[in-house]
Each structure stands twice: as structure tokens, then as C-alpha cells.
């Protein structure tokens, strides 16, 4: 099965976003276009860049549909793509492993494959993968303030004065 340009770019992004400070859209594009397998998918027949591939991924990241990658807007309005503490690489590896498990052939002496057993295993793997993915989407609870409400009220009054 042939992978889409979007799927291939999503696989390449964690390796591209390997710097702590992240990278801008043009920096990412420059690195993507240098990948031989991606280059033909990232330009059209007229050799014009297909920026929509990366723009679509940007939209998915903003919607929280891509685990481990965040977009940060700086003071000048530039958008920086950044990995979220190695989570993107972890998720990518886990997804590959889930697929490897699904693709395992039955043991040679197992006889005819049991379709019901295969369906049960696939269902179990789907549930485990879903729980894993939901862990990646979980956001930490906001930190509670240690200041009392009285101190906060006094600070507000002082700020207004």
C-alpha cells in the first residue's frame, strides 16, 4: 500500500524537529524537500511546491490530532513547530510496533488461521493503541496557585492604584 505525502511527512517530522528551539514553516520545508523519497511528493508536475501538505499537517497539529508536535507563536507572529519532549518519536515508534504485531504471520504449525481469534487480537490491539494515544493527548492539570485569595485581592487593588 502506498503512503500519502501527508503520512510520509508526518513520519519525517519528529526527526526534522530535533532541535530544542523548534523550526519555522520555511525551515521545515527546506529540510523536507531534501529527503529524496519526499521530494517528488512535495512538488507538482510544474515543479511548484505543494505547501498544502505541510499546511494540512499544521491544521491537524492545532486541532490536537497529531501527538507530540506543538506549534508556538512567537512575539513577532512567526509560528514554530516543536516536538513535545520526545513524545512524537515515542508515538511514532509505538504505532510502528502496533502495526508490526498486527502483521505477524501465524506460527507455521498453527494450521488454518482462526479468523475469530485474529479479530479478537485486532480488537484488543485497537483498544490498547487507543488508550496509548489518549495518554499522549492528556494535558496536565493547571498548577494551583499557592497564594491565598486574600493576597491575590490585595495585589489586584495595589495594581489598580
Rosetta blueprint (number, residue, H / E / L):
1 X L
2 X L
3 X L
4 X L
5 X H
6 X H
7 X H
8 X H
9 X H
10 X H
11 X H
12 X H
13 X H
14 X H
15 X H
16 X H
17 X L
18 X L
19 X L
20 X L
21 X L
22 X L
23 X E
24 X E
25 X H
26 X H
27 X H
28 X H
29 X H
30 X H
31 X H
32 X H
33 X H
34 X L
35 X L
36 X H
37 X H
38 X H
39 X H
40 X L
41 X L
42 X L
43 X E
44 X L
45 X L
46 X L
47 X L
48 X L
49 X E
50 X L
51 X L
52 X H
53 X H
54 X H
55 X H
56 X H
57 X H
58 X H
59 X H
60 X H
61 X H
62 X H
63 X L
64 X L
65 X L
66 X L
67 X L
68 X L
69 X E
70 X E
71 X E
72 X E
73 X E
74 X L
75 X L
76 X L
77 X L
78 X L
79 X E
80 X E
81 X E
82 X E
83 X E
84 X L
85 X L
86 X L
87 X H
88 X H
89 X H
90 X H
91 X H
92 X H
93 X H
94 X H
95 X H
96 X H
97 X H
98 X H
99 X H
100 X H
101 X H
102 X H
103 X H
104 X L
105 X L
106 X L
107 X L
108 X L
109 X L
110 X L
111 X L
112 X L
113 X L
114 X L
115 X H
116 X H
117 X H
118 X H
119 X H
120 X H
121 X H
122 X H
123 X H
124 X H
125 X H
126 X H
127 X H
128 X H
129 X H
130 X H
131 X H
132 X H
133 X H
134 X H
135 X H
136 X H
137 X H
138 X L
139 X L
140 X L
141 X L
142 X L
143 X L
144 X L
145 X L
146 X L
147 X L
148 X L
149 X H
150 X H
151 X H
152 X H
153 X H
154 X H
155 X H
156 X H
157 X H
158 X H
159 X H
160 X H
161 X L
